[in-house]
């Protein structure tokens, strides 16, 4: 998943499979009882930029086991100057070829499904996005966003990949069997109940298109859609009408979204009311504080109330709040 992070060259499939046959037994010996799995790829893939392995363990633990394994260290196959840790992905060079160990415990199964067959998870995620959903290594989620668009909470819709495929109307049997070529994957995706080629044609923002074009399989998929003109099976509703899909999602996955969404809206309304009566701009105007000093004072101010600070703000008039802020600030100058 790290691509050519460490500058390793791409390797033909035959040499890749020979290298993998030597590496995996050594990895098994190094990791002991920790479960791992090579991320599936289509069988006629011509060359590889790295070897992706999902590991059911903590990144720091896995990294230390690799570092301390004699065959790796003793023969110079692992050099601390030729490795990188990016979040939960530990990358290193094995016989001058990049290996990515993607470490996770709670999302092990969903990660295998999402990362399988190059960028197919990314492609399927574009359809779910049209439903207001998020598909990724944690499974299928419904993100709850505040008025600024920031995700504040995520409702787990399902971690069952077969339910994910079934919702899209995709044949899970073909998924289990695996794919021969990249084009086989594209044709399979196009059989989906909600396949709409138009969401890939000229609708990506320049930033997203530039990013996606760097991913070889996704870029090839965009080219395939343009050249093959596959059939449109569905027309998605507009962004403003996505809530219309909620009953469909709830019924199919047997999950409650609406009540959690209603609770979230109440929470956001409460936060907005509090923010109107107590915010950094107002405190700065009263105290003249800025930056770290402002943040420090606001945190201390909250501690002056014995009950619920939020309840205090909601139940107190703006005038009294401002007066209290000034009083606390004046007292703080004498501390």
Secondary structure, 3 states (H helix, E strand, C coil): CCCCCCCCCCEEHHHHHHHHHHHHHHHHHHHCCCCEEECCCCCCCCEECCEEEEECCCHHHHHHHHHHCHHHHHCCCCCCCCEEEECCEEEEEECCEEEEEEECCCCHHHHHHHHCCCCHHHHHHHHHHHCCCEEECCEEEEEEECCCCCEEEEEEEECCHHHHHHHHCCCHHHHHHCCCCHHHHHHHHCCCCCCCHHHCCCCCCHHHHHHHHCCHHHHHHHHHHHHHCCCCCCCCCCHHHHHHHHHHHHHHHCCCCHHHHHHHHHHHHHHHHHHHHCCHHHHHHHHCCCHHHHHHHHHHHHCCCCCCHHHHHHHCCHHHHHHHHHHHHHHHCCC
